[in-house]
Amino acid sequence: MELLAFGDTGWGDELFRATLMTIAVSITAMIIGFSFAAIFTPLKISKFKSFNLIANAYTTVIRGVPELLVIYLFFFGGSGAIMFLASMFGYNEYIEINAFITGSFAIGIISGAYSTEVFRGAIQSIDKGQFEAAKVLGLSKFVQFYKIILPQMLRLAIPNLSNVWQITLKDTSLISVTGLVEIMRQSYIAAGSTRDPLFFYSFAAVLYLLLTFLSMKLINKLEVKYSRGY
Amino acid sequence: MINSFPKLLNAAIITLKLLSVSLIVGLMIGLFFAILRLNKNIFVHKFAYTYSYLFRGTPLLVQIFIIYFGLGQIEYLRSTFLWVILKEPYWCAIIAFALNTGAYTSEILRSAFQTIKPGIIEAGQSLGLSSKIIFYKIQIPIAIRQSLPAYGNEIILMMKGTSLASTVTIMDLTGVAKYIISTTFKPIEVFIVAGGIYLFMTFIIHNVIKFLEKKYSFNS
């Protein structure tokens, strides 16, 4: 227990901050993932074959390639790509992107591929009559989607999105290879300096279990809220 | 890009070795725990549930690190024959992968066993078959057929999971890719080649599972 003391003597406060970092990265990645899903889901269900092709390429590649490889691509390739873009605008200084942004983006793109599949499935399982009814009511396209399709889609998507959240949360542990101090990285540092890896890695496992357990509780509440009336 | 291809291809063989050994061991672990899950004894049942909850609720990376870095710390283990296995990163990775995929497999098999209609088992009983034969000749084949699609996904997830072996010094496909990237600073080219090899493997696995599904479907 001494090892977990807060302050200079223990690793409690460091691990606490690392846990907050894990949560922050997971949420950021999830939001980035949703933005990707917002772009690729319409492409996926579009009538145009070439749009389908683009969206399918995205989800197939991301779901077929290891997360770690994607993270290495962003870690080693990220600042190069940004510098290349910047040089086109005449800026030639060295740019370093911080590990938080690279990591969230890498995990976000992965999480986005899973979210896209979930949203596609949810939209496709909404009854066709709902789309027709919305049209017949003479509502604008925006209101049709926002007031009729979206609420129903969310209800269907939440159980599967909770799986995506769990995957995203666990994937953040891989960002530790880029040096971002989240739970895994902090445990690695603590294990190295105290020579007690068994304790710190087990404690990291407990922290992850706690996070998955608590988020499940929270999501279950959301599920109840969105399935009112069913 | 072309120079790195043979190296990456060699590394892909290590990835496949890791994958196949952990899948075989994991399948046995999964079957064992799925049977425990169906046991009526509450302690046996809870034990199996806790196992699958622990391994599904924590990242694979943590599990590898606990086994590779953590277990070596226990003095007692160092003096037993287990140390011969546990000092090798290769076997540590396989133990972690097998336990991890075992947890997911046990869930897949459990739900497959539970969806078997009671009528089928009753039909077996009324034929006068012993419960052992009903289990081996009726329940297991149906459960395998039921769980094929989900297990196919698990194989692909596990193939991606083997990339974590590179964190404990094993030079698998991802490990070699990272090494080449960090020495040549050509992340995009290497990513395309290594990612292409991974995608090719995913494609093969996907099609083999599809073929098996068709072969063992109830209608044919």
Interface residues (C-beta under 8 A of the other chain):
Chain A: T60 V61 R63 G64 V65 P66 E67 L68 L69 Y72 L73 F76 G77 G80 K170 D171 S173 L174 S176 V177 M184 S187 Y188 A191 R195 D196 P197 L198 Y201 S202 A204 A205 Y208 L209 T212 F213
Chain B: L54 G57 T58 P59 L60 L61 V62 Q63 F65 I66 F69 G70 L71 G72 Q73 I74 I156 M159 K160 G161 T162 S163 L164 S166 T167 T174 A177 K178 I181 S182 F185 P187 I188 F191 A194 G195 Y198 L199 T202 F203
